Every structure is written in C-alpha cells, then in structure tokens.
Amino acid sequence: MKILKKTALAAALVFSTTTVSYAEQVNIGDPGWTGATAIANLLAAVVTDKMGGEANIVPGNNTSIYGAIDRSKGEIEVHPDVWLPNQEAYTNDLVPKGTLKLSSKSYEGNQGYCVSQDFAKKMNITSIFDLGRPEVVAAMDSDGNGKGEFWIGADGWASANVNQVKLRDYKLYDSGIEAVRAAEAVKNARVLDSIKKGEGYAFYCYKPHAIWGMADIVMLSEPAYDPAKYTMVQPKADPDWYTKSYVASKDALKQIQIGWGTSLESKSPAIVEFFNNFQLTADDVSALAYEVSVNKRDPAEVAQEWISNNPKVVDGWLGL
C-alpha cells in the first residue's frame, strides 16, 4: 500500500474513501472554446473520480467567469485556460487585488490567422496582407454584400478585441474585409463547409486547437512581434479602447495556465494543491480538443479516458 504524503491533498484522498461529508467542492468555469472545455472537464474528473470531491462546470464568457472569481462567493472559482497576455485586463486587476491565483505551470500557445490549404494554393495566399487583394476579398464574400468574411472570435473573448483592432491596423477593413464574431462551433462548421464547397474563408486560429486535426489549414505570415507596434487596451480598461489601441504585428507567444479564486484556498485546500501541481502540454490539449470537436465525444468521457491512459501523470498531480 502506498504511503500518502502528509498534505492536505493526501488527507482529502483518505477522507474521500470513508465519507462524502469530507469531500471538497469546486465550481469550474467553462469559457466555451474547445480546449478550455476539455481542460475544465479534466479538472472536474480528477476532483470527482480521483479525489472523491464534487465539481460543477459552469459556462460563461471571460467577463462573467472573472467577475464571479472576483466576488469570491463560490459561483465560479476556476478559469481553466488563462491566456496571457490576452487576458491581462482581468488578471492584472484580480491578481494584485488578491482574489485570483495563477498557476506557475503553463503551456505555450501560438495565435494567428488561417485559411484552408486549398484556398491558399488556389489564390497564392501566404501573408495576412494577401487577404486584402480584391480577388481574395471577392472569393471570401459568401453572402454577396461585397465584403470578405473573416472570423475574429466569439463575443467576450479578449483575443477577438485584439483581432478587431489588428485587422483595422493591417488596413484590411479598407480593402473590404468584414470582421465576424460568432461562437467557435459556428466557426468550425463554417471552415469545414467552406472547404467542402471550395469557398474562401479566413479565421482567427491558434495552437493548440482541434482545428489542426479537423481540416487542412495553414497559418499566414504576419510582421514579427514588435512591442512598439502592439498597444492593446481592452474594453474593461477604457470605454474608448478601440481608438486608443494600435496593433500591427504578430502576437507574442502565449503562456497559458489555470487560475483559481484565492477564497478556494481555505475552503478546499486539497483541490488547490492539485491545481498547483496540474500541468498539460500543448499536444495534450490539442488531443483532448480533437476528441471533443472532431469525434464529437462527451468532454467528460474524454477526460475520464485521458486519466485512465495517463495514471502516472495524474498521480504526480495528486502528490502520490
């Protein structure tokens, strides 16, 4: 029999085998993009299946999730996929305020803009600026309004605000590009439909993400990241954010981790210890997201399968 470490986590694991009254509980936010949904379900599965605790997944956008964490009333206590610096408008407020803790263990993300390989080859598209050519704009106009459609993200995404500014400062609106905000599931369906129909379509893309396994796509080149050309003011910081922002270079590589409300530390210390140990790779997240998006599997089922297939990793998270 393994000897458990004398920690809050070990204590919770022991209690969970004897009575549910000792079970710790957590409410995990789900901001809606596939990778975040997969991670939220993985966190919940570990808490319930391995720790004997209780975990609820609560949907919401970034604003509602961070707002709930800040209120510290237990409505939502975890953000499963904190992209920095994208979400700094929230984290720069809540972390110094003392209501949010960020994990020190992160994985790397890369953001950009994509089209299908077929469309890129057909129209000789390699750069973001190629999307502004008249023939390319016309090929991306599916509704006949004279504008080429370009998905920039979903409502509530900080990255969608960045993309809205960046397309302006890349002069793509002047060339006839139209920014579209919609749920990620809508975008995924549109990407696949556009490929099937041989139509043009451009969209915000990032790694890790299931889209790389769903479709044959290519990320377009952009000017290299330049802090002098990257001033982003989010709506939360200033109502005149759009005017005061200027973004004309590629995003820097992202650091992505989980974040939790500090009120959880006294309420459920064993869960917090697990969170401190939790870490995934970009490949892990892409694989999880692929199962959910492409194979249309239940995220909870995918999470349980991943736990079964990676027992040593999970044991390490739990300090066993």
C-alpha positions as CSV (number, residue, x, y, z in Angstrom):
1,M,0.0,0.0,0.0
2,K,1.4,3.4,-1.0
3,I,2.2,5.8,1.8
4,L,0.5,9.2,1.2
5,K,2.3,12.4,1.8
6,K,1.2,14.3,4.9
7,T,-0.5,17.1,3.0
8,A,-4.0,18.5,2.7
9,L,-4.3,16.6,-0.6
10,A,-3.4,13.3,1.0
11,A,-5.8,13.9,3.8
12,A,-8.7,14.7,1.4
13,L,-8.0,11.5,-0.5
14,V,-8.1,9.5,2.7
15,F,-11.3,11.1,3.8
16,S,-12.9,10.6,0.4
17,T,-12.7,6.8,0.9
18,T,-14.5,7.0,4.2
19,T,-17.3,9.5,3.9
20,V,-18.6,12.1,1.5
21,S,-19.0,14.7,4.2
22,Y,-15.3,15.4,3.9
23,A,-15.5,15.8,0.1
24,E,-14.2,19.1,-1.2
25,Q,-16.1,21.0,-3.8
26,V,-15.3,23.4,-6.7
27,N,-17.2,25.3,-9.4
28,I,-15.1,25.4,-12.6
29,G,-15.8,28.0,-15.3
30,D,-16.1,27.0,-19.0
31,P,-15.4,30.0,-21.3
32,G,-16.6,28.0,-24.3
33,W,-13.6,27.3,-26.6
34,T,-12.9,23.7,-27.1
35,G,-9.5,23.5,-25.3
36,A,-10.9,25.2,-22.3
37,T,-13.9,22.9,-22.2
38,A,-11.6,19.9,-22.4
39,I,-9.4,21.2,-19.5
40,A,-12.4,22.1,-17.4
41,N,-13.7,18.6,-17.7
42,L,-10.3,17.1,-17.0
43,L,-10.0,19.1,-13.8
44,A,-13.5,18.1,-12.7
45,A,-12.9,14.4,-13.5
46,V,-9.8,14.4,-11.3
47,V,-11.6,16.1,-8.4
48,T,-14.6,13.7,-8.6
49,D,-13.0,10.4,-9.7
50,K,-9.6,10.5,-8.0
51,M,-10.2,12.8,-5.0
52,G,-13.8,11.9,-4.2
53,G,-14.8,15.5,-4.3
54,E,-17.5,17.4,-6.0
55,A,-17.0,19.6,-9.2
56,N,-19.5,21.5,-11.2
57,I,-18.8,23.1,-14.6
58,V,-20.4,26.5,-15.1
59,P,-20.5,28.0,-18.6
60,G,-19.8,31.7,-19.2
61,N,-17.5,34.1,-21.0
62,N,-14.3,35.6,-19.6
63,T,-16.1,38.6,-18.1
64,S,-18.6,36.5,-16.2
65,I,-16.0,34.0,-15.0
66,Y,-13.5,36.5,-13.8
67,G,-16.3,38.6,-12.3
68,A,-17.5,35.6,-10.3
69,I,-14.0,34.7,-9.2
70,D,-13.5,38.3,-8.0
71,R,-16.8,38.3,-6.0
72,S,-15.4,35.2,-4.1
73,K,-18.9,33.8,-3.4
74,G,-18.2,30.4,-4.9
75,E,-20.3,30.9,-8.0
76,I,-17.3,30.2,-10.2
77,E,-13.9,29.5,-8.7
78,V,-11.7,28.4,-11.6
79,H,-10.7,29.6,-15.0
80,P,-9.3,26.6,-16.8
81,D,-7.5,28.2,-19.7
82,V,-5.9,31.6,-18.9
83,W,-4.2,33.0,-22.0
84,L,-1.6,35.7,-21.2
85,P,-1.2,38.4,-22.2
86,N,-4.6,38.2,-23.9
87,Q,-6.5,38.2,-20.6
88,E,-4.3,40.7,-18.7
89,A,-7.1,43.2,-18.5
90,Y,-8.6,40.7,-15.9
91,T,-5.5,39.2,-14.4
92,N,-3.7,42.5,-13.8
93,D,-6.7,43.6,-11.8
94,L,-7.6,40.4,-9.8
95,V,-4.1,39.1,-9.0
96,P,-2.8,42.2,-7.3
97,K,-6.2,42.6,-5.7
98,G,-5.7,39.2,-4.1
99,T,-8.8,37.4,-5.4
100,L,-7.1,35.4,-8.2
101,K,-4.1,33.0,-8.1
102,L,-2.4,31.9,-11.3
103,S,-0.6,28.5,-11.7
104,S,3.1,28.7,-12.2
105,K,2.9,25.7,-14.6
106,S,1.9,26.8,-18.2
107,Y,1.9,25.6,-21.7
108,E,2.7,27.6,-24.8
109,G,0.2,29.0,-27.3
110,N,0.6,30.5,-30.8
111,Q,-2.0,32.7,-32.3
112,G,-2.5,33.8,-35.9
113,Y,-4.9,33.8,-38.9
114,C,-5.6,30.8,-41.1
115,V,-7.2,29.8,-44.4
116,S,-7.5,26.3,-45.9
117,Q,-4.5,24.9,-47.7
118,D,-6.6,24.6,-50.9
119,F,-7.7,28.2,-50.8
120,A,-4.1,29.3,-50.1
121,K,-2.8,27.4,-53.1
122,K,-5.6,28.5,-55.4
123,M,-5.2,32.2,-54.6
124,N,-1.5,32.2,-53.8
125,I,-2.1,33.4,-50.2
126,T,0.9,33.3,-47.8
127,S,0.6,36.5,-45.9
128,I,-2.2,38.2,-43.9
129,F,-2.0,41.1,-46.3
130,D,-2.9,38.8,-49.3
131,L,-6.4,38.7,-47.8
132,G,-6.8,42.3,-48.9
133,R,-6.4,41.6,-52.6
134,P,-9.6,42.3,-54.5
135,E,-9.9,38.8,-55.9
136,V,-9.4,37.3,-52.5
137,V,-12.0,39.5,-50.9
138,A,-14.5,38.6,-53.6
139,A,-13.7,34.9,-53.0
140,M,-14.5,35.3,-49.3
141,D,-17.8,37.0,-49.8
142,S,-20.4,34.3,-49.3
143,D,-23.4,36.5,-48.8
144,G,-22.9,38.8,-51.8
145,N,-22.6,42.0,-49.7
146,G,-19.3,42.9,-51.2
147,K,-17.3,42.1,-48.0
148,G,-15.0,39.2,-47.4
149,E,-15.9,37.4,-44.2
150,F,-13.2,37.0,-41.5
151,W,-14.0,35.3,-38.2
152,I,-12.2,37.1,-35.4
153,G,-13.5,35.2,-32.3
154,A,-16.5,34.9,-30.1
155,D,-18.2,37.6,-28.0
156,G,-16.5,38.0,-24.7
157,W,-13.0,36.9,-26.0
158,A,-10.2,39.4,-25.3
159,S,-8.5,38.0,-28.4
160,A,-11.5,38.9,-30.5
161,N,-11.0,42.6,-29.5
162,V,-7.3,42.3,-30.4
163,N,-8.2,40.9,-33.8
164,Q,-10.7,43.6,-34.4
165,V,-8.0,46.2,-33.9
166,K,-5.4,44.3,-35.8
167,L,-7.5,43.9,-38.9
168,R,-8.0,47.7,-38.8
169,D,-4.3,48.4,-38.4
170,Y,-3.4,45.9,-41.1
171,K,-5.7,48.0,-43.4
172,L,-7.9,45.0,-44.2
173,Y,-11.2,46.8,-43.5
174,D,-10.1,49.4,-46.1
175,S,-9.7,46.5,-48.5
176,G,-13.2,45.2,-48.0
177,I,-12.7,42.6,-45.2
178,E,-15.6,42.2,-42.7
179,A,-15.0,41.1,-39.1
180,V,-17.4,38.4,-37.9
181,R,-17.9,37.4,-34.3
182,A,-19.7,34.1,-33.6
183,A,-19.4,31.1,-31.4
184,E,-16.4,28.9,-32.0
185,A,-18.7,25.9,-33.0
186,V,-20.2,28.1,-35.7
187,K,-16.7,28.9,-37.0
188,N,-15.6,25.3,-37.0
189,A,-18.7,24.3,-39.1
190,R,-18.1,27.2,-41.5
191,V,-14.5,26.3,-42.0
192,L,-15.4,22.7,-42.9
193,D,-18.3,23.9,-45.1
194,S,-16.1,26.4,-47.0
195,I,-13.6,23.6,-47.7
196,K,-16.3,21.3,-48.9
197,K,-17.8,23.9,-51.2
198,G,-14.4,25.3,-52.4
199,E,-15.1,28.7,-51.0
200,G,-12.7,31.2,-49.4
201,Y,-12.8,31.8,-45.7
202,A,-10.3,33.4,-43.2
203,F,-10.4,33.0,-39.5
204,Y,-8.5,33.5,-36.3
205,C,-6.7,30.4,-35.3
206,Y,-4.4,29.2,-32.6
207,K,-2.4,26.3,-31.3
208,P,-3.2,24.1,-29.5
209,H,-6.6,23.5,-31.1
210,A,-8.6,20.7,-32.6
211,I,-8.9,22.6,-35.9
212,W,-5.5,21.4,-36.9
213,G,-6.8,17.8,-36.9
214,M,-10.2,18.7,-38.4
215,A,-9.0,20.5,-41.6
216,D,-6.0,21.0,-43.8
217,I,-5.2,24.6,-42.9
218,V,-2.3,27.0,-42.9
219,M,-1.3,29.9,-40.6
220,L,-0.5,33.0,-42.6
221,S,2.6,35.1,-42.0
222,E,2.5,38.4,-40.2
223,P,5.0,41.1,-39.3
224,A,7.1,39.8,-36.4
225,Y,6.0,40.6,-32.9
226,D,7.1,44.2,-32.1
227,P,6.1,45.7,-28.7
228,A,6.4,49.2,-30.3
229,K,3.6,48.2,-32.6
230,Y,1.5,46.4,-30.0
231,T,-0.6,48.6,-27.8
232,M,-3.8,46.9,-26.8
233,V,-6.4,48.5,-24.5
234,Q,-9.3,46.2,-23.5
235,P,-12.9,47.5,-23.1
236,K,-12.7,46.7,-19.4
237,A,-9.8,49.2,-19.0
238,D,-11.2,52.0,-21.1
239,P,-14.5,52.6,-23.0
240,D,-12.5,54.2,-25.7
241,W,-10.4,51.1,-26.1
242,Y,-10.7,50.8,-29.9
243,T,-9.5,54.3,-30.6
244,K,-6.6,54.0,-28.1
245,S,-5.4,50.6,-29.3
246,Y,-2.8,50.1,-32.1
247,V,-1.8,46.5,-33.0
248,A,0.2,46.0,-36.2
249,S,2.4,42.9,-35.5
250,K,2.0,39.3,-34.7
251,D,1.1,38.4,-31.1
252,A,3.9,37.2,-28.9
253,L,3.8,33.5,-28.0
254,K,1.3,33.0,-25.1
255,Q,1.7,31.4,-21.7
256,I,-1.4,29.5,-20.8
257,Q,-2.3,28.2,-17.3
258,I,-5.2,27.7,-15.0
259,G,-6.3,30.3,-12.4
260,W,-8.4,30.0,-9.3
261,G,-10.0,32.2,-6.7
262,T,-7.9,32.6,-3.6
263,S,-11.1,32.0,-1.5
264,L,-10.8,28.4,-2.6
265,E,-7.6,28.0,-0.6
266,S,-9.3,27.9,2.7
267,K,-12.4,26.2,1.5
268,S,-10.8,23.4,-0.4
269,P,-7.0,23.3,0.2
270,A,-6.6,19.8,-1.3
271,I,-8.1,20.9,-4.6
272,V,-5.8,23.9,-4.6
273,E,-2.8,21.7,-4.0
274,F,-3.9,19.6,-7.0
275,F,-4.2,22.8,-9.1
276,N,-0.7,23.9,-8.1
277,N,0.7,20.6,-9.5
278,F,-1.5,20.5,-12.6
279,Q,0.2,20.8,-15.9
280,L,-0.6,19.8,-19.5
281,T,1.4,20.2,-22.8
282,A,0.0,21.9,-25.9
283,D,-0.1,18.5,-27.5
284,D,-2.2,17.2,-24.6
285,V,-4.7,20.0,-25.1
286,S,-4.9,19.6,-28.9
287,A,-5.5,15.8,-28.5
288,L,-8.3,16.4,-25.9
289,A,-9.9,19.1,-28.1
290,Y,-9.7,16.9,-31.1
291,E,-11.7,14.2,-29.4
292,V,-14.4,16.7,-28.4
293,S,-14.6,18.7,-31.6
294,V,-13.9,16.1,-34.3
295,N,-15.0,12.9,-32.8
296,K,-18.0,14.6,-31.1
297,R,-17.4,12.9,-27.9
298,D,-18.7,13.9,-24.5
299,P,-15.9,16.0,-22.8
300,A,-16.4,14.3,-19.5
301,E,-15.9,10.9,-21.2
302,V,-12.8,12.1,-22.9
303,A,-11.4,13.4,-19.6
304,Q,-12.0,10.1,-17.9
305,E,-10.3,8.2,-20.7
306,W,-7.3,10.5,-20.6
307,I,-7.0,9.9,-16.8
308,S,-7.1,6.2,-17.3
309,N,-4.4,6.4,-20.0
310,N,-2.1,8.7,-18.0
311,P,-2.1,7.3,-14.4
312,K,1.5,8.4,-13.6
313,V,0.8,11.9,-14.7
314,V,-2.3,12.1,-12.6
315,D,-0.6,10.6,-9.6
316,G,2.0,13.2,-9.9
317,W,-0.6,16.0,-9.8
318,L,-2.1,14.4,-6.7
319,G,1.3,14.1,-4.9
320,L,1.1,10.3,-4.8
